[in-house]
Amino acid sequence: QMRRHQKACSLLNSLCSTERQGSIENDRQRLRERLQEEEQQLRTSSLPAIPNPFPELCSPASSPVLSPGSLPPGEASTGKYVSQNTTKDTIVKIFSEDGIGKVVEIPADMTARDLCQLLVYKSHCVDDNSWALVEHHPLLGLERCLEDHELVVQVQASMTSDSRFLFRKNYAKYEFFRSPLTFFPEHMVAWCQETNHTIPPSQLLKNFLATSSCPEIQGYLYVKDFGRKSWKKVYMFLRRSGIYCSTKGTSKEPRHLQLLADLEDSNIFTVITGKKQHGAPTDYGFCIKPSKGRGELKELRMLCAEDEQGRTCWMTAFRLFKYGIVLYQNYKIPQQRKTLLSHFSAPVRSVSENSLVAMDFSGRIGRVIDNPVEAQSAAMEEGHAWRKRSHRMNILGSHSPLHHSSLSSVIHIAQLWFHGRITREESHRIIHQQGQVDGLFLLRVSQSNPKAFVLTLCHHQKIKHFQILPCEEDGQVFFSLDDGATKFTDLIQLVEFYQLNRGVLPCKLKHPCTVVAL
C-alpha cells in the first residue's frame, strides 16, 4: 500500500508539472505575440509623415499628408507593398505615318484622348490638342478618327486582324465649333431654307446639339448597293434617327423615305480608295459601317458626295447627331485644362497673329507701329539687317550663289513642315488626312524645277500650290514666292513671315503638316 501511495503521488506530481509547463508555454506564446504587436505599433508610429505631392486629389476630410495608415497594405517589416489594382492591362499597337509600330500597354478604361496624350509624351511632340487616334482598315480602304471619349480597348475588340491604329494630326476634329458656316452650307441645312437663311452660326450649332430640336441635312448622294458595280444618285436626308433615301425625287414624306442606316449602332468612315477599289464616281466617298459587324463588304453602306464640302457636311452632321453634347464637352476639355494650368504657371507668349505687333526700337524707347505701311517697311528693313548678319556669320560660305552646301539651302530640312521630295499627289493625301482647314500647309521640293520649292496650302477646303524660286541679288541667294517682291535668305524666314502676314497668299500659314515617328 505504501508503494502504491508513492506511485500515485509521483504520477500526480508529474501531471501537475506537465500542466504547469503547458501553461507556461501558453503564457510565453501570448507574451511573444503581444511583444510583436507592440513592436509593430512602435515601428509604424515611428515612420515619418510623408508629404502628399498631390493634395488636391485628397477628399475634403483627408489630410494633405500621407500617414502610415494610408500606405498600401503589405509587409511593413520588408517594405514590400502589394498593389490593389487588379485591372488587367491590354496590349495595343500604334503605327505612325512611316509605318513603324509601337506597342503600348494600356488599362481597359483608357480613352483615345488619354492614349494620344501618352503618345505625345513618349514621342516628345508638341501637345497642341490636335493629335488623333485613327482606326484604319487597309483591305476595305476605310479610316476614321476615334472620338476623344471612346475606349480604345473596346474599339480594338471590334476590329479585324488586318486593321490597325494610326497616330496622326487632325486639325479639323473640332473646327466646326469655330466656323460652323464653313462646314454646313445653307443649301444643305433644311431649316436654313425654311427661315430664309437668317439663323446665326451660334444658333446653328445649338440646333444640332439640343436633343429637343429636329435638324436635318439634305442633298444628293451617290449610293452603291452591295453586289453591284454601278452607283445610283439619290436624294438623301440625315436626321437623329438615321440616314434616309427618298424613293420619289426629293420628297420627304414618310411613305417615300427608306431607312438606309441607323446612327446609334454605326460609325462613319472616310473612303480613301474610292475610285480604285469601289469604282466611286468622285474622290469624296464615305461609308457607314456597323459598330459590331465583322467588317464584310455586304455590311457597308457606300456613299459618295459631289465635292469635299458636301462630304465634310454629311460626316460632321453624323458625328453631331450621334454624340451631341459629348462632342462639345470633348472640345472644351483642353481649354479648361489650359485655364487650370495657367493658375499654376506663368503665361507663355505664343507666336500667333493676335499676340505679335510691330515695334520700332530706333529711338530711345520702343513704340508700337500702328500704320501697316510703316510696319511692312520696318519688317523689310529688319529683314535686310538680318540677312547681312547671317551672311557675316555663314561659316559654310560658297563662291557660287546657288551652291547647295550653303547654310540657307539646308537649314529647313529639320523643320516639321518640310517633307522633302514628295509628289503632288502625296502632298494632297497628307493635307486630306490632317484635316482640310484654312492655313494647313507644308513645303516640298519642286518636281519640275530641282532648285525650287513648292508651298502647298489649304484654303476653303481646296488645296493650292505656290512655287518658291531662288533669285540672286548682289551675290546673295534669296527665296521668293512673289517674283522677287519679298525676298528671304532661307525658307524658315519665309515661313515665319507668312505666318504673320498673308501677303500674296489667300490666308496666313497656321497649321504645319507634321509627320512624327513613334
C-alpha positions as CSV (number, residue, x, y, z in Angstrom):
1,Q,0.0,0.0,0.0
2,M,2.8,2.4,0.8
3,R,4.3,1.7,-2.6
4,R,1.0,2.3,-4.3
5,H,0.6,5.5,-2.5
6,Q,4.0,6.7,-3.5
7,K,3.4,5.9,-7.2
8,A,0.1,7.8,-7.1
9,C,1.8,10.8,-5.6
10,S,4.6,10.8,-8.1
11,L,2.1,10.4,-11.0
12,L,0.0,13.3,-9.6
13,N,3.2,15.4,-9.3
14,S,4.2,14.7,-12.9
15,L,0.7,15.6,-14.2
16,C,0.8,18.9,-12.3
17,S,4.3,19.6,-13.6
18,T,3.1,19.0,-17.2
19,E,0.1,21.2,-16.8
20,R,2.3,24.0,-15.3
21,Q,4.8,23.6,-18.2
22,G,1.9,23.8,-20.8
23,S,0.5,26.9,-19.0
24,I,3.9,28.5,-19.0
25,E,4.3,27.8,-22.8
26,N,0.9,29.3,-23.5
27,D,1.8,32.3,-21.4
28,R,5.1,32.7,-23.3
29,Q,3.3,32.4,-26.7
30,R,0.8,35.1,-25.7
31,L,3.6,37.3,-24.4
32,R,5.6,36.8,-27.6
33,E,2.6,37.8,-29.7
34,R,1.9,40.8,-27.6
35,L,5.5,42.0,-27.8
36,Q,5.4,41.6,-31.6
37,E,2.2,43.7,-31.8
38,E,3.7,46.4,-29.6
39,E,6.9,46.3,-31.7
40,Q,4.8,46.6,-34.9
41,Q,2.8,49.6,-33.5
42,L,6.1,51.2,-32.3
43,R,7.7,50.8,-35.8
44,T,4.6,52.1,-37.6
45,S,4.2,55.1,-35.3
46,S,7.9,55.9,-35.7
47,L,7.6,56.3,-39.5
48,P,7.9,59.9,-40.6
49,A,4.9,61.7,-42.1
50,I,5.3,61.8,-46.0
51,P,4.1,65.0,-47.6
52,N,1.4,64.2,-50.3
53,P,2.6,65.6,-53.6
54,F,-1.0,65.7,-54.9
55,P,-3.1,67.3,-52.0
56,E,-5.8,68.3,-54.5
57,L,-6.6,64.6,-55.0
58,C,-7.4,64.1,-51.4
59,S,-11.0,64.2,-50.2
60,P,-12.0,67.3,-48.1
61,A,-11.8,65.2,-44.9
62,S,-8.3,63.9,-45.8
63,S,-5.1,65.4,-44.7
64,P,-2.5,66.6,-47.3
65,V,0.0,64.4,-45.5
66,L,0.3,60.6,-46.2
67,S,0.0,58.9,-42.8
68,P,1.5,55.4,-42.4
69,G,-2.0,54.0,-42.1
70,S,-2.8,55.3,-45.6
71,L,0.1,53.4,-47.2
72,P,-0.8,50.4,-49.3
73,P,-1.2,47.1,-47.5
74,G,1.8,44.8,-47.3
75,E,4.7,43.6,-45.3
76,A,5.8,46.6,-43.3
77,S,8.9,44.9,-42.0
78,T,10.2,44.3,-45.5
79,G,8.9,47.4,-47.2
80,K,7.1,45.4,-49.9
81,Y,3.7,46.6,-50.7
82,V,1.1,44.9,-52.8
83,S,-0.9,46.8,-55.4
84,Q,-4.6,46.7,-55.1
85,N,-5.1,47.4,-58.8
86,T,-6.3,44.2,-60.2
87,T,-7.4,45.7,-63.6
88,K,-5.9,43.7,-66.5
89,D,-4.0,45.8,-69.0
90,T,-4.3,45.3,-72.7
91,I,-1.6,45.4,-75.4
92,V,-2.2,47.9,-78.2
93,K,0.0,48.5,-81.2
94,I,0.0,52.0,-82.7
95,F,1.5,52.9,-86.1
96,S,3.0,56.2,-87.2
97,E,2.8,57.6,-90.8
98,D,6.1,56.0,-91.7
99,G,4.7,52.5,-90.9
100,I,6.7,51.9,-87.8
101,G,4.7,50.4,-84.9
102,K,4.9,51.0,-81.2
103,V,3.5,48.6,-78.6
104,V,1.8,50.2,-75.6
105,E,0.2,48.5,-72.6
106,I,-2.9,50.4,-71.5
107,P,-5.8,49.8,-69.0
108,A,-9.2,48.9,-70.1
109,D,-10.7,52.3,-69.2
110,M,-8.2,54.4,-71.2
111,T,-9.8,56.8,-73.7
112,A,-8.5,57.8,-77.1
113,R,-7.6,61.3,-75.7
114,D,-5.6,59.8,-72.9
115,L,-3.7,57.5,-75.2
116,C,-2.9,60.4,-77.5
117,Q,-1.6,62.3,-74.5
118,L,0.6,59.3,-73.6
119,L,2.0,59.0,-77.2
120,V,2.7,62.8,-77.3
121,Y,4.7,62.5,-74.1
122,K,6.6,59.4,-75.2
123,S,7.3,60.9,-78.7
124,H,8.3,64.3,-77.4
125,C,5.8,66.0,-79.7
126,V,4.2,69.4,-79.3
127,D,0.9,69.0,-77.4
128,D,-1.5,71.3,-79.3
129,N,-4.6,69.2,-78.8
130,S,-4.8,68.3,-82.5
131,W,-3.5,64.7,-82.3
132,A,-5.9,61.9,-83.0
133,L,-6.1,58.1,-83.0
134,V,-7.2,56.7,-86.3
135,E,-8.9,53.4,-86.9
136,H,-7.6,52.2,-90.3
137,H,-8.9,49.3,-92.4
138,P,-6.4,48.8,-95.3
139,L,-8.3,46.0,-97.0
140,L,-11.6,47.9,-97.1
141,G,-9.9,51.3,-97.8
142,L,-11.6,52.9,-94.8
143,E,-10.5,55.0,-91.8
144,R,-12.0,57.2,-89.1
145,C,-10.7,59.3,-86.2
146,L,-11.8,58.0,-82.8
147,E,-13.7,60.4,-80.7
148,D,-11.8,61.5,-77.6
149,H,-14.1,59.8,-75.2
150,E,-14.1,56.4,-76.9
151,L,-12.5,53.5,-75.1
152,V,-9.5,52.2,-77.1
153,V,-9.8,48.6,-75.9
154,Q,-13.5,48.4,-76.9
155,V,-12.7,49.7,-80.3
156,Q,-9.9,47.3,-80.8
157,A,-12.2,44.4,-79.8
158,S,-14.4,45.2,-82.8
159,M,-11.5,45.5,-85.3
160,T,-10.3,42.7,-87.6
161,S,-6.8,41.3,-87.6
162,D,-5.7,43.4,-90.6
163,S,-6.9,46.6,-89.1
164,R,-4.6,49.0,-87.1
165,F,-4.4,52.2,-85.1
166,L,-2.6,55.2,-86.6
167,F,-1.3,58.2,-84.7
168,R,-1.5,61.5,-86.6
169,K,-2.6,65.1,-86.7
170,N,-6.2,66.1,-87.3
171,Y,-6.7,69.9,-87.2
172,A,-10.4,69.6,-88.3
173,K,-11.6,67.5,-85.4
174,Y,-13.4,70.4,-83.7
175,E,-13.0,73.1,-86.3
176,F,-16.8,73.1,-86.9
177,F,-17.3,74.7,-83.5
178,R,-15.1,77.6,-84.5
179,S,-16.5,78.2,-88.0
180,P,-19.8,76.3,-88.4
181,L,-20.9,78.1,-91.6
182,T,-17.9,76.6,-93.4
183,F,-19.0,73.1,-92.5
184,F,-22.7,73.5,-93.0
185,P,-23.7,75.2,-96.4
186,E,-27.1,76.8,-96.2
187,H,-28.4,74.8,-99.2
188,M,-27.8,71.6,-97.3
189,V,-29.4,72.6,-94.0
190,A,-33.2,72.2,-94.1
191,W,-34.2,74.8,-91.6
192,C,-31.9,77.5,-93.1
193,Q,-34.0,77.3,-96.3
194,E,-37.2,77.4,-94.3
195,T,-36.1,80.6,-92.4
196,N,-34.6,82.3,-95.4
197,H,-31.0,82.0,-94.2
198,T,-31.5,84.1,-91.1
199,I,-30.1,81.7,-88.5
200,P,-26.8,82.9,-86.9
201,P,-23.8,80.5,-86.5
202,S,-24.3,80.1,-82.8
203,Q,-27.9,79.1,-83.2
204,L,-26.9,76.7,-85.9
205,L,-24.8,74.7,-83.5
206,K,-27.4,74.9,-80.7
207,N,-29.9,73.2,-83.0
208,F,-27.5,70.4,-83.7
209,L,-26.6,69.9,-80.0
210,A,-30.1,70.3,-78.5
211,T,-32.0,67.0,-78.3
212,S,-35.3,68.8,-78.5
213,S,-34.6,70.2,-82.0
214,C,-35.0,68.3,-85.2
215,P,-32.3,69.5,-87.6
216,E,-31.9,67.9,-91.0
217,I,-29.2,67.6,-93.6
218,Q,-30.4,67.0,-97.2
219,G,-28.9,66.7,-100.6
220,Y,-28.0,64.3,-103.5
221,L,-25.5,61.5,-102.8
222,Y,-24.3,58.6,-104.9
223,V,-25.2,55.2,-103.4
224,K,-23.8,51.8,-104.2
225,D,-25.7,48.7,-103.4
226,F,-23.9,45.5,-102.4
227,G,-23.1,43.2,-105.3
228,R,-23.5,46.0,-107.9
229,K,-20.8,47.9,-109.7
230,S,-22.9,50.9,-110.6
231,W,-23.7,53.9,-108.4
232,K,-27.1,55.5,-108.2
233,K,-27.8,59.2,-107.5
234,V,-30.4,59.5,-104.7
235,Y,-31.8,62.4,-102.6
236,M,-30.8,61.7,-99.0
237,F,-31.9,63.0,-95.6
238,L,-29.8,62.8,-92.4
239,R,-31.7,63.0,-89.1
240,R,-31.1,62.0,-85.5
241,S,-32.9,58.7,-86.1
242,G,-30.8,57.7,-89.1
243,I,-30.0,58.4,-92.7
244,Y,-32.8,58.0,-95.2
245,C,-33.1,57.9,-99.0
246,S,-36.2,59.2,-100.9
247,T,-37.8,56.7,-103.3
248,K,-39.6,59.6,-105.1
249,G,-37.4,62.5,-106.1
250,T,-36.8,65.0,-103.3
251,S,-40.0,64.0,-101.4
252,K,-39.6,63.8,-97.6
253,E,-43.0,62.3,-96.9
254,P,-42.7,59.3,-94.5
255,R,-44.1,56.9,-97.2
256,H,-41.4,57.9,-99.6
257,L,-38.5,57.6,-97.1
258,Q,-36.4,54.4,-96.7
259,L,-34.0,53.9,-93.8
260,L,-30.5,53.3,-95.1
261,A,-28.6,53.1,-91.8
262,D,-29.1,53.7,-88.1
263,L,-26.8,56.2,-86.3
264,E,-26.7,54.7,-82.9
265,D,-25.0,51.4,-83.8
266,S,-22.9,52.7,-86.7
267,N,-19.7,54.6,-87.3
268,I,-18.9,56.9,-90.3
269,F,-15.6,56.3,-92.2
270,T,-13.8,58.2,-94.9
271,V,-13.2,56.1,-98.1
272,I,-9.6,56.6,-99.0
273,T,-9.5,54.4,-102.1
274,G,-13.0,55.1,-103.5
275,K,-12.3,55.2,-107.3
276,K,-9.7,52.4,-107.4
277,Q,-11.3,49.9,-105.0
278,H,-15.0,50.7,-105.2
279,G,-15.4,52.4,-108.6
280,A,-16.8,55.6,-107.0
281,P,-17.8,58.4,-109.4
282,T,-15.8,61.0,-107.3
283,D,-13.0,61.1,-104.8
284,Y,-15.3,62.3,-102.0
285,G,-16.6,59.0,-100.7
286,F,-17.6,58.0,-97.2
287,C,-19.1,54.9,-95.6
288,I,-21.4,53.9,-92.8
289,K,-20.2,50.7,-91.0
290,P,-21.9,48.8,-88.2
291,S,-20.0,49.1,-84.9
292,K,-20.2,45.4,-84.1
293,G,-20.0,44.0,-87.6
294,R,-17.4,41.6,-89.0
295,G,-16.2,44.2,-91.5
296,E,-17.6,42.5,-94.6
297,L,-18.5,44.4,-97.7
298,K,-22.1,43.5,-97.6
299,E,-22.4,45.3,-94.2
300,L,-21.1,48.6,-95.6
301,R,-23.2,51.5,-96.9
302,M,-21.0,53.2,-99.5
303,L,-21.9,56.8,-100.3
304,C,-20.2,59.5,-102.4
305,A,-20.6,63.3,-102.4
306,E,-20.1,65.7,-105.3
307,D,-17.3,67.7,-103.6
308,E,-15.3,67.9,-100.4
309,Q,-17.6,70.5,-98.8
310,G,-20.5,68.1,-99.2
311,R,-18.7,65.1,-97.8
312,T,-17.5,67.2,-94.8
313,C,-21.0,68.4,-94.1
314,W,-22.5,64.9,-94.1
315,M,-19.8,63.4,-91.9
316,T,-19.8,66.3,-89.4
317,A,-23.5,66.2,-89.0
318,F,-23.4,62.4,-88.5
319,R,-21.0,62.9,-85.6
320,L,-23.1,65.7,-84.0
321,F,-26.3,63.7,-84.3
322,K,-24.7,60.6,-82.8
323,Y,-22.7,62.1,-79.9
324,G,-24.4,65.5,-79.4
325,I,-23.2,67.5,-76.4
326,V,-20.4,65.0,-75.7
327,L,-18.5,66.4,-78.7
328,Y,-18.8,69.9,-77.3
329,Q,-17.5,68.6,-73.9
330,N,-14.6,67.0,-75.7
331,Y,-13.9,70.3,-77.4
332,K,-13.9,72.3,-74.2
333,I,-11.8,70.0,-72.0
334,P,-8.4,71.1,-73.4
335,Q,-9.4,74.7,-73.0
336,Q,-10.5,74.2,-69.4
337,R,-7.3,72.3,-68.7
338,K,-5.3,75.1,-70.1
339,T,-7.1,77.6,-68.0
340,L,-6.5,75.5,-64.9
341,L,-2.8,75.2,-65.6
342,S,-2.5,78.9,-66.2
343,H,-3.2,79.4,-62.5
344,F,-0.1,77.4,-61.6
345,S,2.4,78.6,-64.2
346,A,3.4,81.8,-65.8
347,P,1.7,82.6,-69.1
348,V,3.7,81.6,-72.2
349,R,3.6,84.0,-75.1
350,S,2.6,82.2,-78.2
351,V,3.7,83.1,-81.7
352,S,0.3,84.0,-83.3
353,E,-1.2,86.7,-85.3
354,N,-3.0,88.1,-82.2
355,S,0.0,88.3,-79.9
356,L,2.6,89.9,-82.1
357,V,2.8,93.6,-83.0
358,A,5.3,95.6,-85.0
359,M,7.7,97.6,-82.8
360,D,10.1,100.4,-83.6
361,F,13.3,100.5,-81.5
362,S,15.2,103.1,-83.4
363,G,14.7,105.8,-80.8
364,R,15.5,105.9,-77.1
365,I,12.3,103.9,-76.2
366,G,10.3,101.4,-78.2
367,R,6.9,102.2,-79.7
368,V,4.1,100.2,-81.4
369,I,3.8,100.7,-85.1
370,D,0.1,101.1,-86.0
371,N,0.5,102.1,-89.7
372,P,0.5,98.9,-91.8
373,V,2.7,100.5,-94.5
374,E,5.3,101.6,-91.9
375,A,5.1,98.2,-90.3
376,Q,5.9,96.5,-93.6
377,S,8.8,98.9,-94.2
378,A,10.2,98.2,-90.8
379,A,9.9,94.5,-91.4
380,M,11.8,94.7,-94.7
381,E,14.5,96.8,-93.1
382,E,14.9,94.3,-90.3
383,G,15.0,91.5,-92.8
384,H,17.8,93.2,-94.7
385,A,19.8,93.7,-91.4
386,W,19.1,90.0,-90.6
387,R,20.4,88.9,-93.9
388,K,23.6,90.9,-93.5
389,R,24.2,89.4,-90.1
390,S,23.6,85.9,-91.3
391,H,25.8,86.5,-94.3
392,R,28.7,87.5,-92.0
393,M,28.1,84.5,-89.7
394,N,27.8,82.0,-92.5
395,I,30.6,79.5,-91.8
396,L,29.8,77.5,-94.9
397,G,30.4,80.3,-97.3
398,S,30.4,79.4,-101.0
399,H,31.8,81.1,-104.1
400,S,28.7,80.1,-106.1
401,P,25.5,81.8,-105.2
402,L,23.4,78.7,-106.0
403,H,25.8,76.2,-104.3
404,H,23.7,73.8,-102.2
405,S,26.2,73.4,-99.5
406,S,25.3,76.9,-98.1
407,L,23.5,77.0,-94.8
408,S,20.5,78.7,-96.2
409,S,19.8,75.8,-98.6
410,V,19.8,73.1,-95.9
411,I,18.6,74.8,-92.7
412,H,15.0,74.0,-93.4
413,I,15.5,70.2,-93.6
414,A,15.0,69.7,-89.9
415,Q,11.7,71.6,-89.9
416,L,8.5,69.6,-89.3
417,W,6.7,71.4,-92.2
418,F,9.3,70.3,-94.7
419,H,8.5,67.0,-96.4
420,G,11.3,66.7,-98.9
421,R,10.8,65.1,-102.3
422,I,7.2,64.0,-102.1
423,T,4.9,64.1,-105.1
424,R,2.0,66.5,-105.7
425,E,-0.4,63.6,-105.0
426,E,1.3,62.7,-101.7
427,S,1.0,66.3,-100.5
428,H,-2.7,66.2,-101.3
429,R,-3.0,62.9,-99.3
430,I,-1.3,64.4,-96.3
431,I,-3.4,67.6,-96.4
432,H,-6.6,65.4,-96.6
433,Q,-5.5,63.2,-93.7
434,Q,-4.7,66.0,-91.3
435,G,-7.9,67.9,-91.9
436,Q,-8.6,70.5,-94.6
437,V,-8.7,73.6,-92.5
438,D,-7.6,77.1,-93.6
439,G,-3.9,77.7,-93.2
440,L,-2.8,74.0,-93.2
441,F,0.5,73.9,-95.1
442,L,3.6,72.0,-96.0
443,L,6.8,72.7,-98.1
444,R,8.3,70.2,-100.5
445,V,10.9,70.1,-103.3
446,S,9.6,71.0,-106.7
447,Q,9.4,68.1,-109.2
448,S,9.6,70.4,-112.3
449,N,12.5,72.6,-111.0
450,P,15.0,70.9,-108.7
451,K,16.3,74.3,-107.5
452,A,12.8,75.4,-106.5
453,F,10.4,74.5,-103.7
454,V,6.6,74.4,-103.5
455,L,4.3,75.7,-100.8
456,T,1.2,73.5,-100.5
457,L,-1.6,75.4,-98.8
458,C,-5.3,74.6,-97.9
459,H,-7.9,77.3,-98.1
460,H,-11.7,76.9,-98.1
461,Q,-11.2,73.1,-98.3
462,K,-9.2,73.5,-101.6
463,I,-5.5,72.8,-102.0
464,K,-3.3,75.3,-103.8
465,H,0.3,75.2,-104.7
466,F,2.8,78.2,-104.8
467,Q,6.3,77.8,-106.3
468,I,9.2,79.3,-104.3
469,L,12.0,80.3,-106.7
470,P,15.6,81.2,-105.8
471,C,16.9,84.5,-107.0
472,E,20.3,86.2,-106.8
473,E,21.0,89.8,-105.7
474,D,24.5,91.3,-105.1
475,G,26.0,87.8,-105.0
476,Q,23.5,86.6,-102.4
477,V,20.8,83.9,-102.9
478,F,17.2,84.7,-101.8
479,F,13.9,82.8,-101.9
480,S,10.7,84.3,-103.0
481,L,7.2,83.2,-104.0
482,D,6.0,86.6,-105.4
483,D,8.6,87.1,-108.2
484,G,11.1,88.7,-106.0
485,A,8.9,91.4,-104.4
486,T,9.5,89.9,-101.0
487,K,12.8,88.0,-100.6
488,F,14.2,85.8,-97.8
489,T,17.6,84.3,-97.1
490,D,16.1,80.9,-96.2
491,L,12.8,79.0,-96.1
492,I,12.5,79.4,-92.3
493,Q,12.3,83.1,-92.7
494,L,9.8,82.8,-95.5
495,V,7.5,80.6,-93.4
496,E,7.8,82.8,-90.3
497,F,6.9,85.9,-92.4
498,Y,3.8,84.3,-93.9
499,Q,2.7,83.0,-90.6
500,L,2.3,86.7,-89.6
501,N,1.5,88.2,-93.0
502,R,-0.9,86.9,-95.7
503,G,0.9,88.7,-98.5
504,V,0.0,87.2,-101.9
505,L,-1.4,84.1,-100.2
506,P,-5.2,83.5,-99.7
507,C,-4.6,83.1,-96.0
508,K,-1.8,83.0,-93.4
509,L,0.2,79.9,-92.7
510,K,-1.4,78.5,-89.5
511,H,-1.0,74.7,-89.1
512,P,2.1,72.8,-90.3
513,C,1.5,69.3,-91.6
514,T,3.6,67.2,-89.2
515,V,4.6,63.5,-89.5
516,V,6.1,62.1,-86.3
517,A,7.9,58.8,-85.8
518,L,6.9,56.9,-82.7
